[in-house]
Amino acid sequence: MEQGNPGGQVNPNMIEEAIHKVRAGEKHAFTSVITAYERQIYTYCYYILRSREEAEDAVQDIFVKVYQELGRYEKRISFSAWLYKVAYHHCLDQLRRHKRRSRLMSLYKLQLVRETPESPVNSPVDRMFGDLTSEERSLLILRVIEQYSFEEIAQITGSSSAALRKKYERLRRKLIQQKANEGGCTRGEVAESN
């Protein structure tokens, strides 16, 4: 069932061998795991957390956690799916903490000055992701970019694959409508995906 990382060129046999070496006490073998997945996990965290600094910190924390909990990894699911599951839950925890801090900061700002308008978002991808919830961003990245099946995403997020399919279809419709509202392409011009 190990597919490596569909979003990149990861050799699943090399990863399993590295994991075996780490479990046998060769700590330096974990470097190959980090090298293989660091970029994909950073991208995933960035689009969930919406901050380069937070994503960089999250990647470090996630790999430390994965290293510490490597004994809990079982081959029932792919290593990459297990890694994304750790990343998913870590990012959700970060978002919860950030939400609490944001509430406190907004109350503080309201007492000092009126809020200033935010700077405009630069890229179309940033605008698109800015209008999505963290759950929608996560689903979009795992399905479209990393090309996981709904069953694999269900293992990562702890949701049912049927519920994820429905959420994905609603998300697709939302993005099509969002693009149409911006004066973009019409529904007929949007490529249908799985």
C-alpha positions, 0 to 999 in steps of 0.5 A, spaced: 500 500 500 506 504 500 506 509 494 511 514 497 509 521 496 504 521 490 506 529 489 514 527 489 519 522 487 520 518 493 522 511 493 518 507 498 523 502 499 528 507 501 524 510 506 522 503 509 529 501 509 531 508 512 525 507 518 528 500 519 535 502 520 533 508 525 529 503 529 535 499 529 539 505 532 542 508 526 539 515 528 543 518 522 538 514 517 532 519 519 536 524 514 534 521 508 526 521 510 527 528 512 530 529 505 525 525 501 519 529 505 521 536 507 519 540 501 512 537 501 510 537 508 513 544 508 508 546 502 502 542 506 503 546 512 504 553 509 497 552 505 494 550 512 497 555 516 498 561 511 505 563 514 512 561 512 515 562 519 509 558 522 510 552 516 518 552 517 517 551 525 511 546 524 516 542 519 521 541 524 516 540 530 513 534 525 519 531 524 521 531 531 515 528 533 515 523 527 522 521 529 520 520 537 514 516 535 517 512 529 515 506 533 508 507 532 508 507 525 505 500 522 505 498 515 498 498 514 498 505 511 503 508 507 509 512 511 507 518 507 500 517 509 502 516 516 507 522 516 501 527 513 496 525 519 502 527 524 502 534 520 495 534 519 494 534 527 500 538 528 497 544 524 490 543 527 493 544 534 497 550 531 491 553 528 487 552 535 492 556 538 493 561 533 485 562 533 486 563 541 492 568 540 488 572 535 482 573 539 486 576 544 490 580 540 484 583 536 481 585 543 487 588 545 487 592 538 480 594 538 482 598 545 488 601 542 486 603 535 481 601 529 484 595 525 487 597 519 485 594 512 490 588 510 495 588 505 492 585 498 493 578 497 498 577 491 497 571 487 491 568 485 493 561 489 493 566 495 487 569 494 483 562 493 486 559 499 485 565 503 477 564 502 478 556 504 477 553 511 483 550 514 479 543 513 478 545 505 485 547 504 488 540 507 483 536 503 485 540 496 492 539 497 492 532 499 487 530 493 489 535 488 497 536 489 499 530 493 494 525 489 491 521 495 485 517 494 479 519 498 481 512 502 488 515 504 485 522 506 480 518 510 486 515 514 490 521 515 484 526 517 480 520 521 474 522 516 470 517 512 471 517 505 464 518 503 464 524 507 470 527 504 468 525 497 462 530 498 466 535 501 471 535 495 465 536 491 462 542 495 469 545 495 470 544 487 463 547 486 465 553 491 472 554 487 468 554 480 463 559 483 469 563 486 472 563 479 466 565 476 465 571 481 472 573 479 470 574 472 474 568 470 472 561 466 465 559 466 463 552 468 464 549 461 471 551 461 473 548 468 476 541 467 473 535 471 477 531 476 476 525 480 
